[in-house]
Amino acid sequence: MITLTINGQPREFSQPLAVSELLTLLELTGKRLAVECNGEIVPRSGFDCRLLQHGDNLEIVVAVGGG
């Protein structure tokens, strides 16, 4: 069991996950977004290989269109 803090809220998961797996679980796949992990921006090209660990702090910002 691991705990990740996502946008200030603790969430528990059964095992470590890649950023891409987390986004799938949060139903954010395909959306325009930015992910920061422990103060470092995770490039989109790294979503599949960046493995999240217990205690990681994430900020996920989804772009909203408008005008």
C-alpha positions in Angstrom: 0.0 0.0 0.0 1.3 3.5 -0.9 0.0 6.9 -0.1 0.4 9.7 -2.6 -0.7 13.3 -2.0 -2.5 14.6 -5.0 -3.4 18.3 -5.1 -3.1 18.4 -1.3 -5.3 15.3 -0.7 -3.8 12.0 0.4 -4.9 9.0 -1.7 -4.0 5.3 -1.1 -3.1 2.8 -3.8 -2.3 -0.9 -3.6 1.1 -0.6 -5.4 3.5 1.9 -6.9 2.3 3.2 -10.3 3.6 5.1 -13.2 2.3 8.6 -13.8 0.4 7.3 -16.8 -1.3 4.6 -14.7 -2.3 7.2 -12.1 -3.8 9.4 -14.8 -5.9 6.4 -16.1 -7.2 5.7 -12.6 -8.1 9.4 -12.2 -9.8 9.3 -15.6 -7.5 12.1 -16.9 -6.1 10.2 -19.9 -6.1 12.3 -23.0 -6.6 15.6 -21.3 -4.3 18.6 -21.6 -2.5 18.7 -18.2 0.7 19.3 -16.4 2.0 17.0 -13.7 4.5 18.0 -11.0 6.0 15.4 -8.7 7.9 16.5 -5.6 8.4 20.0 -7.1 9.6 18.8 -10.4 7.6 18.9 -13.7 7.2 15.5 -15.2 7.5 15.8 -19.0 4.7 14.0 -21.0 7.4 11.8 -22.5 8.2 10.5 -18.9 4.6 9.6 -17.9 5.1 5.9 -18.7 8.5 5.5 -17.0 8.2 7.8 -13.9 7.3 5.4 -11.1 5.5 7.0 -8.2 6.5 5.9 -4.7 5.0 6.1 -1.2 5.0 9.7 0.1 5.3 11.4 -3.3 3.6 14.8 -3.5 1.8 15.5 -6.9 0.2 18.5 -8.3 -2.0 17.9 -11.4 -3.3 20.9 -13.3 -5.8 20.3 -16.1 -6.0 23.0 -18.8 -9.5 24.5 -19.2 -10.5 26.1 -22.5 -12.5 29.3 -22.6 -12.5 32.7 -24.0 
